Amino acid sequence: MDMTEIGKRAKKASGFAALMTTNEKNELLCAAAKALLENADSILTANAEDLKRAEAAGMPAPLMDRLALDRKRIEGMADGLLQIAGLSDPIGETVEMSVLKSGLTVGKRRVPMGVVGIIYEARPNVTSDAFGLCLKSGNAVILKGGSDAICSNKAIVDVFRDTAKSLGANPDIVQLIEDTSREAAAALMKMNGYVDVLIPRGGAGLIKAVVENSTVPVIETGVGNCHIYIDDSADIEMGIRILINAKTQRPGVCNAAESLLVSEKAAESFLPAAVKALVEKNVEVRGCERTMEICGGLPVVPACEEDYGREYLDYIISVKVVKDIDEAIAHIAEYSTGHSEAIITESYKNAEKFTREVDSAAVYVNASTRFTDGNEFGYGAEIGISTQKLHARGPMGLKALTSTKFVIFGNGQIRE
């Protein structure tokens, strides 16, 4: 199927999706969740094909982890759809209402975007999240996954389309572009008139390419050079526990910590134990000169300037000793991607300063950056984590996939 035909079908399906009732959407979501579980074997077989090709191509272990499915992850995808079904339907919600001097009643009503295009890399769970969130928010979705996950994505989308057909819904509410070439992605970026918004979800290269080349409006998501700052008064044990979780629980995701900043007053008590704990988790530590001095005897390699601005998505972290919270905030302002940052502190004053002055989508006090996630924030799932400031910021749930329109009631008014 050519791209224009996909666009036409999506546009028609968006009209169908916009008029679905809440009960109809929830019925389809619940049926799709059940179908995922019933078709788990075929989905896992397809995923095994993707994993075999990825391993042969030398895909790094953290990215293999993002690609891999098992029964527990399929159950998680199904549970995500059920959670979305349980959320309030944003469509038709009156956002605000006022009565003007003219007697006109002016309201803003929440409406679907229309057709949402999503370009993403090797994460099959995104296929399910995108379908669920776009359906519940009354949108049609065009999915353009990476070549690494094409078999998995096709198996999952086939389940959703078959489920839609069985319930009398237009199956084109979800379409997968099976052409995995860059040309197909480039064509999707130019589908003005068919696609209302494009959301890239993946690494820095993918997001940069979409932002620079798309003529369709883009919501920029997800590059995560996330920082943990250990303040003067930090609880050392807490800081190490949070650091290890933020760096190693799933290093291949955008909310994993990539940079550690340590106040010079806390450095000598914190760094040796922290670096030892990181090394035990097979993390390569790239440290500044002061870090290397304090951690003499531990395997710390010299950090270069480039290390402080990198999203590794791997078992690597940059470490720098800073004078104080002001230098930490300045460092974050220079190198952060605006995703998630955390301060570990017992000082209320410094916690307030950090949350006020750090300009990122999510700012934490004494907690892991790994919580920056739509499901963890109570959205059921997420379409991505926006690091820009227009329209949406942070984990994007249902309301981020809607727009508004003015609805005006009168009783014969004309403008003089």
Phi, psi and omega per residue, in radians:
M1 nan 2.287 -3.124
D2 -1.387 2.904 -3.009
M3 -1.140 -0.637 3.130
T4 -1.112 -0.700 3.118
E5 -1.136 -0.709 3.081
I6 -1.051 -0.775 3.123
G7 -1.076 -0.763 3.132
K8 -1.089 -0.770 3.138
R9 -1.123 -0.698 3.127
A10 -1.135 -0.718 -3.134
K11 -1.079 -0.766 3.106
K12 -1.133 -0.745 -3.133
A13 -1.151 -0.510 3.136
S14 -1.134 -0.592 3.066
G15 -1.148 -0.664 3.093
F16 -1.141 -0.836 -3.091
A17 -1.082 -0.667 -3.098
A18 -1.106 -0.452 -3.078
L19 -1.751 0.001 3.092
M20 -1.174 2.440 3.095
T21 -1.338 2.872 3.090
T22 -1.021 -0.755 -3.141
N23 -1.092 -0.698 3.126
E24 -1.138 -0.740 3.126
K25 -1.137 -0.761 -3.131
N26 -1.154 -0.660 3.106
E27 -1.080 -0.732 3.137
L28 -1.194 -0.711 3.109
L29 -1.066 -0.784 -3.135
C30 -1.167 -0.698 3.108
A31 -1.158 -0.664 3.114
A32 -1.143 -0.685 3.095
A33 -1.075 -0.779 3.116
K34 -1.105 -0.719 -3.120
A35 -1.153 -0.605 3.072
L36 -1.023 -0.785 -3.128
L37 -1.189 -0.693 -3.130
E38 -1.188 -0.467 -3.116
N39 -1.863 0.373 -3.087
A40 -1.022 -0.691 -3.095
D41 -1.080 -0.798 -3.118
S42 -1.197 -0.613 3.097
I43 -1.153 -0.730 3.141
L44 -1.195 -0.600 3.075
T45 -1.114 -0.773 3.102
A46 -1.111 -0.726 3.129
N47 -1.116 -0.624 3.118
A48 -1.085 -0.621 3.076
E49 -1.117 -0.766 3.122
D50 -1.100 -0.760 -3.115
L51 -1.127 -0.654 3.134
K52 -1.105 -0.768 3.119
R53 -1.171 -0.698 -3.125
A54 -1.134 -0.723 3.125
E55 -1.125 -0.723 3.129
A56 -1.118 -0.533 -3.133
A57 -1.483 -0.046 3.098
G58 1.397 0.528 3.120
M59 -1.082 2.318 3.120
P60 -1.034 2.641 -3.068
A61 -0.984 -0.773 3.136
P62 -1.082 -0.579 3.111
L63 -1.341 -0.563 3.022
M64 -1.064 -0.677 3.124
D65 -1.093 -0.656 3.118
R66 -1.185 -0.561 -3.115
L67 -1.377 -0.551 -2.972
A68 -1.243 2.435 2.991
L69 -2.046 2.605 2.931
D70 -2.475 -3.131 -3.069
R71 -1.084 -0.638 3.134
K72 -1.111 -0.709 -3.140
R73 -1.237 -0.617 3.062
I74 -1.157 -0.698 3.050
E75 -1.059 -0.652 3.096
G76 -1.141 -0.685 3.089
M77 -1.108 -0.771 3.122
A78 -1.110 -0.737 3.123
D79 -1.114 -0.620 3.090
G80 -1.066 -0.723 3.110
L81 -1.127 -0.686 3.118
L82 -1.159 -0.655 3.096
Q83 -1.130 -0.699 3.102
I84 -1.106 -0.687 3.099
A85 -1.063 -0.541 -3.116
G86 -1.449 -0.128 3.136
L87 -1.423 2.727 3.084
S88 -1.128 2.437 3.111
D89 -1.364 2.100 -3.100
P90 -1.362 -0.325 -3.018
I91 -1.241 2.288 -3.115
G92 1.584 -0.140 3.124
E93 -1.099 2.341 3.043
T94 -1.471 2.012 -3.053
V95 -1.369 -0.728 3.097
E96 -2.737 2.773 -3.102
M97 -2.604 2.425 3.090
S98 -2.620 2.739 3.083
V99 -1.939 2.152 -3.094
L100 -1.486 2.939 3.101
K101 -1.031 -0.510 3.141
S102 -1.261 -0.162 -3.081
G103 1.609 -0.111 3.090
L104 -1.213 2.401 3.013
T105 -1.723 2.042 -3.061
V106 -1.957 2.155 3.117
G107 -2.257 2.764 3.024
K108 -1.986 2.218 -3.084
R109 -2.009 2.403 -3.135
R110 -1.357 2.278 -3.090
V111 -2.328 2.832 3.113
P112 -1.162 2.778 2.998
M113 -1.191 -0.741 -3.103
G114 2.213 -1.694 3.073
V115 -2.022 2.122 3.120
V116 -1.830 2.207 3.034
G117 -1.797 2.366 -3.134
I118 -2.244 2.145 3.060
I119 -1.906 2.142 -3.032
Y120 -2.553 2.949 -3.066
E121 -1.753 -2.658 -2.904
A122 -1.393 1.168 3.098
R123 -2.348 1.596 -3.085
P124 -1.031 -0.461 3.133
N125 -1.130 -0.446 3.097
V126 -1.103 -0.590 3.125
T127 -1.016 -0.774 -3.130
S128 -1.265 -0.791 3.132
D129 -1.035 -0.768 -3.101
A130 -1.117 -0.772 3.095
F131 -1.021 -0.866 -3.073
G132 -1.111 -0.821 -3.102
L133 -1.194 -0.712 3.141
C134 -1.187 -0.702 3.100
L135 -1.077 -0.874 -3.064
K136 -1.124 -0.516 3.122
S137 -1.594 0.189 2.999
G138 1.353 0.377 -3.111
N139 -1.885 2.724 2.860
A140 -1.599 2.682 -3.087
V141 -2.316 2.396 3.004
I142 -1.939 2.137 -3.069
L143 -1.845 2.302 3.065
K144 -2.219 1.541 3.130
G145 -1.467 3.015 3.140
G146 -1.383 2.826 -3.134
S147 -1.095 -0.501 -3.112
D148 -1.077 -0.488 -3.040
A149 -2.017 0.318 -2.990
I150 -1.076 -0.704 -3.126
C151 -1.157 -0.755 3.120
S152 -1.104 -0.827 -3.110
N153 -1.086 -0.720 3.137
K154 -1.114 -0.754 3.138
A155 -1.080 -0.720 -3.121
I156 -1.207 -0.794 -3.132
V157 -1.146 -0.641 3.075
D158 -1.031 -0.693 3.093
V159 -1.074 -0.784 -3.108
F160 -1.177 -0.728 -3.129
R161 -1.174 -0.721 3.103
D162 -1.114 -0.672 3.118
T163 -1.145 -0.741 3.110
A164 -1.056 -0.795 3.122
K165 -1.026 -0.750 -3.082
S166 -1.113 -0.414 -3.134
L167 -1.782 0.116 3.105
G168 1.397 0.258 3.105
A169 -1.589 2.755 3.101
N170 -1.233 2.022 -3.088
P171 -1.157 -0.292 -3.133
D172 -1.334 0.080 2.972
I173 -1.101 -0.341 3.013
V174 -2.384 2.191 3.097
Q175 -2.322 2.491 3.089
L176 -1.941 2.236 3.019
I177 -1.384 1.910 -3.062
E178 -1.426 -0.277 3.027
D179 -1.304 1.956 -3.046
T180 -1.620 0.207 -3.101
S181 -1.306 2.811 3.072
R182 -1.159 -0.498 3.119
E183 -1.114 -0.674 3.113
A184 -1.162 -0.712 3.088
A185 -1.103 -0.741 3.131
A186 -1.095 -0.655 3.126
A187 -1.153 -0.709 3.111
L188 -1.060 -0.641 -3.137
M189 -1.171 -0.272 -3.095
K190 -1.921 0.248 -3.026
M191 -1.513 0.837 3.041
N192 -1.045 2.458 -3.097
G193 1.671 -0.387 3.083
Y194 -2.002 -0.768 -3.111
V195 -1.814 2.254 -3.081
D196 -1.570 -0.538 3.115
V197 -2.671 2.541 -3.136
L198 -2.093 2.314 -3.119
I199 -2.150 1.937 3.050
P200 -1.499 2.408 3.132
R201 -2.353 1.862 -3.106
G202 2.971 -2.662 -3.085
G203 -1.357 3.094 -3.059
A204 -1.047 -0.679 -3.110
G205 -1.120 -0.768 3.120
L206 -1.099 -0.855 -3.088
I207 -1.098 -0.748 3.126
K208 -1.065 -0.746 -3.128
A209 -1.096 -0.732 -3.122
V210 -1.206 -0.792 -3.127
V211 -1.064 -0.702 -3.060
E212 -1.405 -0.423 -3.001
N213 -1.965 -0.228 -3.064
S214 -1.404 2.395 2.959
T215 -1.698 -0.213 3.003
V216 -1.400 2.453 3.104
P217 -0.951 2.417 -3.044
V218 -2.087 2.394 2.908
I219 -1.783 2.000 -3.047
E220 -1.393 2.289 -3.087
T221 -2.218 2.674 2.449
G222 1.347 -0.160 3.087
V223 -1.130 2.242 -2.976
G224 -2.180 1.553 2.895
N225 -1.582 1.464 -3.012
C226 -1.579 2.458 -3.043
H227 -1.972 2.513 2.900
I228 -1.997 2.167 3.094
Y229 -1.941 2.172 3.099
I230 -1.670 1.911 -3.062
D231 -1.408 2.976 -3.132
D232 -0.874 -0.772 -2.988
S233 -1.714 0.281 -3.052
A234 -1.069 2.492 2.961
D235 -1.280 1.996 -3.002
I236 -1.060 -0.816 -3.122
E237 -1.082 -0.760 3.105
M238 -1.086 -0.769 -3.120
G239 -1.036 -0.761 3.132
I240 -1.155 -0.733 -3.137
R241 -1.072 -0.774 3.137
I242 -1.180 -0.746 3.139
L243 -1.033 -0.845 -3.107
I244 -1.102 -0.704 3.101
N245 -1.128 -0.833 -3.068
A246 -1.138 -0.554 -3.106
K247 -1.561 -0.702 -2.887
T248 -1.949 -0.222 -3.089
Q249 -1.054 -0.786 2.972
R250 -2.614 1.554 -3.023
P251 -1.184 -0.285 -3.073
G252 -1.571 0.251 -3.118
V253 -1.985 2.812 -2.961
C254 -1.272 -0.286 3.129
N255 -1.715 0.187 3.039
A256 -1.313 2.539 3.127
A257 -1.249 2.371 3.118
E258 -2.037 -0.326 -3.058
S259 -2.371 2.356 3.092
L260 -2.037 2.192 3.056
L261 -1.995 2.389 -3.084
V262 -2.303 2.227 3.060
S263 -1.075 2.442 -3.098
E264 -1.060 -0.475 3.122
K265 -1.259 -0.416 -3.131
A266 -1.777 -0.191 -2.932
A267 -1.053 -0.829 -3.041
E268 -1.188 -0.526 3.109
S269 -1.499 -0.469 -3.049
F270 -1.629 -0.825 -2.915
L271 -1.083 -0.814 -3.111
P272 -0.998 -0.780 3.140
A273 -1.216 -0.666 -3.119
A274 -1.183 -0.790 -3.136
V275 -1.140 -0.705 3.092
K276 -1.024 -0.760 3.139
A277 -1.147 -0.675 3.110
L278 -1.138 -0.791 -3.117
V279 -1.095 -0.662 3.105
E280 -1.105 -0.402 3.084
K281 -1.662 0.252 3.101
N282 1.145 0.538 3.083
V283 -1.606 2.281 3.029
E284 -1.416 2.181 -3.101
V285 -1.783 2.155 3.095
R286 -1.947 1.857 -2.965
G287 -2.014 2.793 3.042
C288 -1.280 3.051 -3.098
E289 -1.036 -0.739 -3.121
R290 -1.130 -0.682 3.097
T291 -1.062 -0.746 -3.126
M292 -1.165 -0.629 3.102
E293 -1.119 -0.830 -3.079
I294 -1.178 -0.594 -3.052
C295 -1.769 0.570 3.128
G296 -0.933 2.295 -3.109
G297 1.679 -0.324 3.083
L298 -1.672 2.608 -3.066
P299 -1.315 1.392 3.076
V300 -1.916 2.239 3.115
V301 -1.745 2.667 -3.099
P302 -1.124 2.355 3.061
A303 -1.512 2.487 3.008
C304 -1.860 2.984 -3.087
E305 -0.980 -0.678 -3.101
E306 -1.107 -0.516 -3.093
D307 -1.089 -0.560 -3.061
Y308 -1.268 -0.285 -3.122
G309 -1.893 0.176 -2.997
R310 -1.660 2.503 2.902
E311 -1.709 1.813 -3.021
Y312 -1.323 -0.717 -3.022
L313 0.935 0.713 -3.047
D314 -2.782 3.117 3.136
Y315 -1.421 1.096 3.125
I316 -2.465 2.475 3.092
I317 -2.520 2.498 3.018
S318 -1.639 2.548 -3.102
V319 -2.330 2.343 3.101
K320 -2.475 2.371 3.021
V321 -1.526 2.262 3.141
V322 -2.071 2.774 -3.083
K323 -1.124 -0.833 -3.041
D324 -2.844 -2.990 -3.093
I325 -1.117 -0.586 3.122
D326 -1.107 -0.742 3.114
E327 -1.196 -0.604 3.096
A328 -1.107 -0.796 -3.137
I329 -1.121 -0.688 3.117
A330 -1.149 -0.692 3.110
H331 -1.102 -0.786 3.124
I332 -1.086 -0.719 3.136
A333 -1.067 -0.589 -3.103
E334 -1.389 -0.669 -2.961
Y335 -1.932 -0.278 -3.053
S336 -1.212 2.680 3.026
T337 -1.696 0.110 3.084
G338 1.381 0.411 -3.087
H339 -1.607 -1.439 -3.068
S340 -2.494 2.368 3.120
E341 -2.388 2.622 -3.130
A342 -2.368 2.503 2.999
I343 -1.985 2.382 3.031
I344 -1.894 1.991 -2.998
T345 -2.765 2.683 2.971
E346 -1.843 0.088 -3.106
S347 -1.688 2.027 3.096
Y348 -1.094 -0.694 -3.137
K349 -1.043 -0.801 -3.127
N350 -1.255 -0.577 3.066
A351 -1.090 -0.776 3.115
E352 -1.115 -0.742 3.141
K353 -1.081 -0.784 -3.103
F354 -1.117 -0.809 -3.109
T355 -1.210 -0.497 -3.138
R356 -1.370 -0.678 -2.969
E357 -1.720 -0.364 3.120
V358 -1.432 2.150 -3.014
D359 -1.782 1.278 3.106
S360 -2.242 2.921 -3.081
A361 -1.155 -0.570 3.120
A362 -2.411 2.244 -3.124
V363 -2.215 2.158 -3.015
Y364 -1.917 2.635 2.952
V365 -2.116 2.036 3.071
N366 1.008 0.793 3.076
A367 -2.715 2.748 -3.109
S368 -1.294 2.505 3.074
T369 -1.176 -0.233 -3.121
R370 -1.127 -0.190 3.131
F371 -1.398 -0.147 3.128
T372 -1.275 1.566 -2.992
D373 -2.816 2.408 -3.095
G374 -1.022 -0.714 -3.141
N375 -1.149 -0.758 3.131
E376 -1.139 -0.529 -3.141
F377 -1.512 0.071 3.061
G378 1.549 0.308 3.140
Y379 -1.634 0.016 -3.101
G380 1.459 -0.766 3.096
A381 -2.915 -3.052 3.094
E382 -2.492 2.669 3.066
I383 -1.588 -0.200 -3.114
G384 2.733 3.048 3.098
I385 -2.030 1.910 -3.074
S386 -1.360 2.262 3.086
T387 -1.873 0.169 3.061
Q388 -1.767 -3.090 -3.025
K389 -2.036 -0.269 3.121
L390 -1.489 2.377 3.077
H391 1.275 -1.007 -3.069
A392 -2.546 2.638 3.104
R393 -2.555 2.402 -3.105
G394 1.454 -2.879 -3.141
P395 -1.006 2.265 -3.048
M396 -1.768 1.916 3.075
G397 -1.718 -2.640 -3.031
L398 -1.058 -0.836 -3.046
K399 -1.130 -0.482 3.114
A400 -1.215 -0.264 3.115
L401 -1.731 0.325 3.109
T402 -2.141 2.842 2.969
S403 -2.130 -2.966 3.057
T404 -2.310 2.753 2.968
K405 -2.343 2.629 3.093
F406 -1.419 2.349 3.032
V407 -2.128 2.140 -3.004
I408 -2.111 2.245 3.085
F409 -1.926 2.308 3.074
G410 -2.336 -3.089 3.078
N411 -2.422 0.811 3.077
G412 1.888 0.112 -3.086
Q413 -1.101 2.467 2.960
I414 -2.257 2.669 -3.084
R415 -1.553 2.257 3.131
E416 -1.374 nan nan
